[in-house]
């Protein structure tokens, strides 16, 4: 199979590879697992193709001449801004969901959860989550405090 890409399309593919490469740089259980090996190999293939296509302002070869990496220019133009936005949005969403779920769990007993219709459970959970969503949107973390018992 052959894939013909215009220079602009190759650039877009390099951006995708740079984002995924940035994600895999996080040292976590999943990013270092065997499941990621084919994905990392594909990233190398894409970056190698870009390097061969003279996109050396976007891709560089390591000192050993074995692995390709997105350049700072490449990362700065697409991957880093996208990852920063994603991380910020994920932080707020996760915080809101966890606080809402915590409050919901404190209000409900196990028995009441089992007896309540699913739609009502969902609505009550959403009420708890919505309270934090509004709070975080309007005030960020400025009113979030830890109160010692």
N, CA and C of each residue as an Amber inpcrd file, in Angstrom:
protein
   447
   0.8400000  -1.1740000   0.0000000   0.0000000   0.0000000   0.0000000
   0.8880000   1.2410000   0.0000000   0.4660000   2.2330000  -0.7330000
   1.2170000   3.4830000  -0.8170000   0.2800000   4.6290000  -0.4430000
   0.8080000   5.5440000   0.3290000   0.0350000   6.7020000   0.7590000
   0.7210000   7.9490000   0.2160000   0.0420000   8.6580000  -0.6410000
   0.5900000   9.8830000  -1.2200000   0.0920000  11.0760000  -0.4100000
   1.0430000  11.8310000   0.1220000   0.7010000  12.9900000   0.9410000
   1.3090000  14.2520000   0.3560000   0.5490000  15.3110000   0.3830000
   1.0990000  16.6130000   0.0060000   1.9920000  17.0790000   1.1520000
   2.8620000  18.0430000   0.9280000   3.6840000  18.5670000   2.0280000
   2.8370000  19.0700000   3.1980000   1.7080000  19.6960000   2.8990000
   0.8180000  20.1930000   3.9620000   0.2100000  19.0240000   4.7540000
  -0.1810000  17.9740000   4.0540000  -0.7430000  16.7980000   4.7300000
   0.3130000  16.1000000   5.5840000   1.5370000  16.0360000   5.0820000
   2.6230000  15.4390000   5.8650000   2.8660000  16.2680000   7.1130000
   2.8180000  17.5710000   6.9750000   2.9950000  18.4580000   8.1250000
   1.9160000  18.1710000   9.1790000   0.6870000  18.0000000   8.7380000
  -0.4170000  17.6940000   9.6520000  -0.1880000  16.3520000  10.3370000
   0.2830000  15.3810000   9.5830000   0.5820000  14.0690000  10.1550000
   1.7110000  14.1530000  11.1790000   2.6990000  14.9850000  10.9140000
   3.7900000  15.2060000  11.8730000   3.2260000  15.8360000  13.1490000
   2.2880000  16.7590000  13.0230000   1.6550000  17.3550000  14.2050000
   0.9690000  16.2830000  15.0500000   0.2320000  15.3900000  14.3950000
  -0.4170000  14.2920000  15.1280000   0.6120000  13.4310000  15.8410000
   1.6740000  13.0990000  15.1280000   2.7270000  12.2630000  15.7100000
   3.3820000  12.9710000  16.8980000   3.5650000  14.2780000  16.7920000
   4.1870000  15.0420000  17.8760000   3.3070000  15.0450000  19.1240000
   2.0060000  15.1530000  18.9330000   1.0850000  15.1070000  20.0810000
   1.1620000  13.7420000  20.7540000   1.0790000  12.6920000  19.9700000
   1.1300000  11.3550000  20.5420000   2.4850000  11.0830000  21.1950000
   3.5520000  11.5490000  20.5750000   4.8860000  11.4010000  21.1560000
   4.9630000  12.1150000  22.5060000   4.3610000  13.2890000  22.6060000
   4.3290000  14.0310000  23.8650000   3.5770000  13.2680000  24.9430000
   2.4860000  12.6480000  24.5530000   1.7110000  11.8470000  25.5110000
   2.5340000  10.6640000  25.9940000   3.2370000  10.0150000  25.0790000
   4.0370000   8.8500000  25.4590000   5.2560000   9.2250000  26.2980000
   5.6260000  10.5060000  26.3150000   6.7510000  10.9390000  27.1380000
   6.3990000  10.9100000  28.6290000   5.1160000  10.9000000  28.9250000
   4.6770000  10.7970000  30.3140000   5.0210000   9.3990000  30.8010000
   5.7530000   9.3400000  31.8800000   6.1730000   8.0440000  32.4130000
   5.0590000   7.4380000  33.2560000   4.2170000   6.6840000  32.6350000
   3.1220000   6.0310000  33.3330000   3.0690000   4.5720000  32.9480000
   2.2160000   3.8640000  33.6320000   2.0920000   2.4290000  33.3990000
   1.6620000   2.1210000  31.9650000   0.6850000   2.8690000  31.4630000
   0.2100000   2.5880000  30.1090000   1.2080000   3.0400000  29.0500000
   1.7620000   4.2480000  29.2210000   2.6420000   4.7880000  28.1770000
   3.9330000   3.9960000  28.0290000   4.2980000   3.2280000  29.0460000
   5.5100000   2.4090000  28.9620000   5.1880000   0.9320000  28.7220000
   3.9180000   0.6120000  28.4890000   3.5340000  -0.7910000  28.3030000
   3.8220000  -1.2700000  26.8800000   3.7460000  -2.5630000  26.7160000
   3.9660000  -3.1700000  25.3990000   2.8790000  -2.7760000  24.4040000
   1.7310000  -2.3650000  24.9050000   0.6350000  -1.9600000  24.0280000
   1.0040000  -0.7680000  23.1490000   1.9490000   0.0410000  23.6090000
   2.3020000   1.2620000  22.8760000   3.4180000   1.0530000  21.8540000
   4.0330000  -0.1020000  21.8500000   5.1670000  -0.3550000  20.9540000
   4.8150000  -0.1010000  19.4900000   3.7050000  -0.6380000  18.9720000
   3.4070000  -0.3690000  17.5550000   3.1220000   1.1050000  17.2800000
   2.5490000   1.7960000  18.2550000   2.2590000   3.2210000  18.0850000
   3.5550000   4.0270000  18.0580000   4.4790000   3.6820000  18.9330000
   5.7650000   4.3740000  18.9510000   6.5420000   4.1120000  17.6660000
   6.4280000   2.9090000  17.1490000   7.0860000   2.5760000  15.8780000
   6.4790000   3.3970000  14.7390000   5.1630000   3.5830000  14.7750000
   4.5080000   4.3790000  13.7400000   4.9190000   5.8440000  13.8420000
   5.0580000   6.3480000  15.0490000   5.5370000   7.7240000  15.2310000
   6.9110000   7.8670000  14.5850000   7.7820000   6.8990000  14.8380000
   9.1250000   6.9520000  14.2480000   9.0610000   6.9180000  12.7270000
   8.1650000   6.1290000  12.1880000   8.0170000   6.0260000  10.7390000
   7.5690000   7.3710000  10.1460000   6.6090000   8.0070000  10.7940000
   6.1080000   9.3010000  10.3180000   7.2000000  10.3650000  10.4070000
   7.8940000  10.4030000  11.5450000   8.9460000  11.4040000  11.7200000
  10.1070000  11.1620000  10.7660000  10.3990000   9.8950000  10.5040000
  11.4490000   9.5550000   9.5430000  11.0730000  10.0370000   8.1430000
   9.8480000   9.8230000   7.7620000   9.3590000  10.2710000   6.4560000
   9.4560000  11.7980000   6.3450000   9.1090000  12.4910000   7.4150000
   9.2070000  13.9510000   7.4090000  10.6620000  14.3930000   7.2730000
  11.5430000  13.7090000   7.9660000  12.9750000  14.0480000   7.8910000
  13.4940000  13.8130000   6.4720000  13.1200000  12.7000000   5.8740000
  13.5190000  12.3950000   4.4980000  12.9430000  13.3980000   3.5030000
  11.8070000  13.9860000   3.8580000  11.1420000  14.9620000   2.9860000
  11.6330000  16.3860000   3.2450000  12.7580000  16.4880000   3.9380000
  13.4090000  17.7800000   4.1980000  12.6280000  18.6850000   5.1530000
  11.8000000  18.1070000   5.9920000  11.1060000  18.8980000   7.0110000
  11.9420000  18.9150000   8.2900000  13.2170000  19.2640000   8.1150000
  14.1650000  19.2120000   9.2340000  13.9300000  20.3170000  10.2600000
  13.1040000  21.2970000   9.9290000  12.7400000  22.2950000  10.9400000
  11.6920000  21.7360000  11.9040000  11.0950000  20.5960000  11.5220000
  10.0600000  19.9800000  12.3520000  10.5300000  18.7160000  13.0500000
  11.5260000  18.0680000  12.4700000  11.9710000  16.7610000  12.9660000
  13.4900000  16.7400000  13.0390000  13.9960000  16.1450000  14.1000000
  15.4420000  16.0110000  14.2640000  15.7880000  14.5690000  14.6290000
  16.9960000  14.2010000  14.3400000  17.5030000  12.8610000  14.6380000
  18.3640000  12.9520000  15.8900000  18.2450000  11.9700000  16.7850000
  19.0530000  12.0110000  18.0090000  20.5360000  11.8250000  17.6950000
  21.3700000  12.0340000  18.6960000  22.8290000  11.9850000  18.5070000
  23.3200000  10.6260000  18.0300000  22.6370000   9.5660000  18.4420000
  23.0310000   8.2190000  18.0240000  22.5550000   7.8890000  16.6140000
  21.6940000   8.7520000  16.0690000  21.1700000   8.5140000  14.7280000
  20.1600000   7.3790000  14.6810000  19.4910000   7.1380000  15.8070000
  18.5590000   6.0100000  15.8910000  17.0930000   6.4070000  15.9890000
  16.8100000   7.5500000  16.6110000  15.4210000   7.9390000  16.8450000
  15.1750000   9.3650000  16.3850000  13.9810000   9.5810000  15.8820000
  13.5620000  10.9040000  15.4540000  12.6900000  11.5380000  16.5420000
  12.7850000  12.8640000  16.6280000  12.0020000  13.6030000  17.6070000
  11.4650000  14.8720000  16.9620000  10.2760000  15.3040000  17.3820000
   9.7910000  16.6020000  16.9210000  10.6840000  17.7060000  17.4820000
  10.9500000  18.7220000  16.6910000  11.7690000  19.8440000  17.1590000
  10.9380000  20.7370000  18.0850000  11.6220000  21.6510000  18.7550000
  10.9230000  22.6180000  19.6050000   9.9450000  23.4490000  18.7850000
  10.3410000  23.7850000  17.5580000   9.4470000  24.5420000  16.6790000
   8.1700000  23.7570000  16.4150000   8.3190000  22.4980000  16.0730000
   7.1700000  21.6440000  15.7870000   6.2670000  21.5400000  17.0150000
   6.8590000  21.2620000  18.1510000   6.0830000  21.1130000  19.3870000
   5.3920000  22.4250000  19.7630000   6.1070000  23.5250000  19.6120000
   5.5790000  24.8170000  20.0270000   4.4370000  25.3330000  19.1810000
   4.3970000  24.9140000  17.9240000   3.3590000  25.4190000  17.0250000
   2.0360000  24.6830000  17.1650000   2.0680000  23.4190000  17.6010000
   0.8150000  22.6570000  17.6360000   0.6850000  21.7950000  18.8850000
   1.6290000  20.8990000  19.1020000   1.4910000  19.8970000  20.1610000
   1.3940000  20.5220000  21.5530000   2.3030000  21.4130000  21.8850000
   2.3110000  21.9880000  23.2390000   1.0610000  22.8170000  23.5280000
   0.6550000  23.7240000  22.6260000  -0.5810000  24.4680000  22.9170000
  -1.7990000  23.5470000  23.0610000  -1.8840000  22.5410000  22.2040000
  -2.9980000  21.6010000  22.2900000  -2.9550000  20.8170000  23.5990000
  -1.7810000  20.3350000  23.9800000  -1.6410000  19.5610000  25.2090000
  -1.9180000  20.4250000  26.4420000  -1.4800000  21.6770000  26.4200000
  -1.7530000  22.5810000  27.5500000  -3.2510000  22.8140000  27.7030000
  -3.9260000  23.0340000  26.5990000  -5.3720000  23.2470000  26.6460000
  -6.0810000  21.9830000  27.1360000  -5.6770000  20.8480000  26.6080000
  -6.2770000  19.5830000  27.0170000  -6.0570000  19.3260000  28.5080000
  -4.8360000  19.5580000  28.9820000  -4.5140000  19.3350000  30.3890000
  -5.3360000  20.2470000  31.2860000  -5.4470000  21.5110000  30.9190000
  -6.2310000  22.4590000  31.7190000  -7.6990000  22.0510000  31.7620000
  -8.2610000  21.7270000  30.6180000  -9.6650000  21.3290000  30.5770000
  -9.9000000  20.0210000  31.3360000  -8.9680000  19.0940000  31.2050000
  -9.0790000  17.8170000  31.9260000  -9.0220000  18.0320000  33.4350000
  -8.1360000  18.9330000  33.8730000  -8.0270000  19.2340000  35.3040000
  -9.3660000  19.7050000  35.8540000  -9.9510000  20.7150000  35.2020000
 -11.2120000  21.2590000  35.7030000 -12.3240000  20.2180000  35.6670000
 -12.4150000  19.4880000  34.5910000 -13.4650000  18.4750000  34.4700000
 -13.3190000  17.3960000  35.5410000 -12.1080000  16.9310000  35.7410000
 -11.8570000  15.8960000  36.7460000 -12.1520000  16.4200000  38.1560000
 -11.7070000  17.6280000  38.4600000 -11.9610000  18.2220000  39.7790000
 -13.4580000  18.3550000  40.0310000 -14.1680000  18.8900000  39.0740000
 -15.6160000  19.0820000  39.2040000 -16.3230000  17.7430000  39.3970000
 -15.9710000  16.7510000  38.5770000 -16.6150000  15.4440000  38.6800000
 -16.3320000  14.7730000  40.0280000 -15.0930000  14.8360000  40.4700000
 -14.7410000  14.1780000  41.7330000 -15.4000000  14.8450000  42.9330000
 -15.4150000  16.1710000  42.9520000 -16.0580000  16.8670000  44.0720000
 -17.5670000  16.6160000  44.0690000 -18.1760000  16.6770000  42.9000000
 -19.6090000  16.3990000  42.7980000 -19.9510000  14.9810000  43.2090000
 -19.1430000  14.0260000  42.7820000 -19.3590000  12.6170000  43.1460000
 -19.1740000  12.4140000  44.6460000 -18.1760000  13.0850000  45.2110000
 -17.9570000  12.9890000  46.6580000 -19.1780000  13.4960000  47.4230000
 -19.6730000  14.6730000  47.0530000 -20.8390000  15.2350000  47.7300000
 -22.0590000  14.3370000  47.5560000 -22.2420000  13.8250000  46.3730000
 -23.3580000  12.9140000  46.1020000 -23.2650000  11.6890000  47.0020000
 -22.0800000  11.1150000  47.1080000 -21.8810000   9.9250000  47.9360000
 -22.1190000  10.2110000  49.4130000 -21.7850000  11.4180000  49.8570000
 -22.0120000  11.7920000  51.2520000 -23.4970000  11.9890000  51.5490000
 -24.2830000  12.3590000  50.5580000 -25.7150000  12.6110000  50.7440000
 -26.5540000  11.3440000  50.6940000 -26.0370000  10.3360000  50.0420000
 -26.8310000   9.1330000  49.7720000 -26.3070000   7.9420000  50.5780000
 -27.2240000   7.0770000  50.9630000 -26.8190000   5.8070000  51.5720000
 -26.7660000   4.7610000  50.4690000 -26.0850000   3.6840000  50.7420000
 -26.0040000   2.5920000  49.7560000 -27.4010000   2.0690000  49.4200000
 -28.2250000   1.9820000  50.4380000 -29.5860000   1.4760000  50.2340000
 -30.3960000   2.4290000  49.3550000 -30.2930000   3.7260000  49.6270000
 -31.0660000   4.6870000  48.8330000 -30.6030000   4.7030000  47.3800000
 -29.3170000   4.4980000  47.1680000 -28.7870000   4.4380000  45.8000000
 -29.3670000   3.2300000  45.0740000 -29.4460000   2.0910000  45.7650000
 -29.9540000   0.8700000  45.1280000 -31.4570000   0.9630000  44.8450000
 -32.1830000   1.6900000  45.6890000 -33.6390000   1.7730000  45.5330000
 -34.0790000   2.8740000  44.5730000 -33.2380000   3.8500000  44.3310000
 -33.6190000   4.9970000  43.5190000 -33.5650000   4.6580000  42.0270000
 -34.5280000   5.1240000  41.2650000 -34.4770000   4.9260000  39.8140000
 -33.2170000   5.5660000  39.2260000 -32.7090000   4.9690000  38.1840000
 -31.4540000   5.4050000  37.5740000 -31.5090000   6.8600000  37.1240000
 -32.6350000   7.2770000  36.5620000 -32.7630000   8.6580000  36.0940000
 -32.6490000   9.6500000  37.2430000 -33.2560000   9.3220000  38.3840000
 -33.1860000  10.2110000  39.5370000 -31.7690000  10.2490000  40.1070000
 -31.1060000   9.1030000  40.1340000 -29.7120000   9.0730000  40.5760000
 -28.8550000   9.9940000  39.7160000 -29.0290000   9.8730000  38.4250000
 -28.2640000  10.6910000  37.4910000 -28.5540000  12.1790000  37.7070000
 -29.8390000  12.5350000  37.8960000 -30.2020000  13.9270000  38.1020000
 -29.5890000  14.4720000  39.3950000 -29.6110000  13.6900000  40.4580000
 -29.0320000  14.1420000  41.7280000 -27.5140000  14.2970000  41.6320000
 -26.8820000  13.3580000  40.9490000 -25.4380000  13.4730000  40.7390000
 -25.1300000  14.7300000  39.9380000 -25.9090000  14.9710000  38.8910000
 -25.6920000  16.1510000  38.0620000 -25.9020000  17.4420000  38.8490000
 -26.8320000  17.4360000  39.8020000 -27.0370000  18.6120000  40.6520000
 -25.7700000  18.9100000  41.4520000 -25.1670000  17.8700000  42.0090000
 -23.9290000  18.0370000  42.7820000 -22.7950000  18.5160000  41.8790000
 -22.6810000  17.9250000  40.7290000 -21.6200000  18.2870000  39.7860000
 -21.8360000  19.7070000  39.2770000 -23.0720000  20.0490000  38.9720000
 -23.3990000  21.3650000  38.4380000 -23.0140000  22.4750000  39.4120000
 -23.2100000  22.2130000  40.6930000 -22.8460000  23.2010000  41.7170000
 -21.3620000  23.5390000  41.6170000 -20.5190000  22.5190000  41.4540000
 -19.0750000  22.7560000  41.3390000 -18.6990000  23.3420000  39.9880000
 -19.4100000  22.9630000  38.9600000 -19.1380000  23.5070000  37.6370000
 -19.3520000  25.0230000  37.6440000 -20.4650000  25.4500000  38.2210000
 -20.7600000  26.8800000  38.3280000 -19.7140000  27.5880000  39.1830000
 -19.3920000  26.9930000  40.3190000 -18.4060000  27.5810000  41.2340000
 -17.0490000  27.7570000  40.5530000 -16.5700000  26.7220000  39.8990000
 -15.2450000  26.7750000  39.2680000 -15.2400000  27.7400000  38.0820000
 -16.3470000  27.7910000  37.3490000 -16.4240000  28.7150000  36.2180000
 -16.3820000  30.1580000  36.7030000 -17.0990000  30.4430000  37.7870000
 -17.1870000  31.8150000  38.2750000 -15.9900000  32.2480000  39.1190000
 -15.4060000  31.3020000  39.8870000 -14.3850000  31.6950000  40.8580000
 -13.0720000  30.9230000  40.7600000 -13.0100000  29.9380000  39.9040000
 -11.7890000  29.1330000  39.8350000 -11.5330000  28.4780000  41.1910000
 -10.2990000  28.5060000  41.6160000  -9.9340000  27.8910000  42.8960000
  -9.9430000  28.8830000  44.0600000 -10.2860000  30.1450000  43.7920000
 -10.1330000  31.1850000  44.8130000 -10.9490000  30.9330000  46.0790000
 -12.0690000  30.2170000  45.9800000 -12.8830000  29.9740000  47.1770000
 -12.7910000  28.5320000  47.6580000 -11.9360000  27.7640000  47.0510000
 -11.7630000  26.3740000  47.4670000 -10.7880000  26.3300000  48.6430000
 -11.2520000  25.8340000  49.7790000 -10.4540000  25.8010000  50.9950000
 -10.5730000  24.4380000  51.6590000  -9.5440000  24.0610000  52.3690000
  -9.5910000  22.8630000  53.2030000  -9.9300000  23.3200000  54.6130000
 -11.0010000  22.8010000  55.1390000 -11.4220000  23.1580000  56.4910000
 -11.0640000  22.0150000  57.4160000 -10.1860000  22.2910000  58.3630000
  -9.7510000  21.2780000  59.3190000 -10.8880000  20.9660000  60.2890000
 -11.1310000  19.7020000  60.5960000 -12.2110000  19.3570000  61.5330000
 -11.9180000  19.8080000  62.9510000
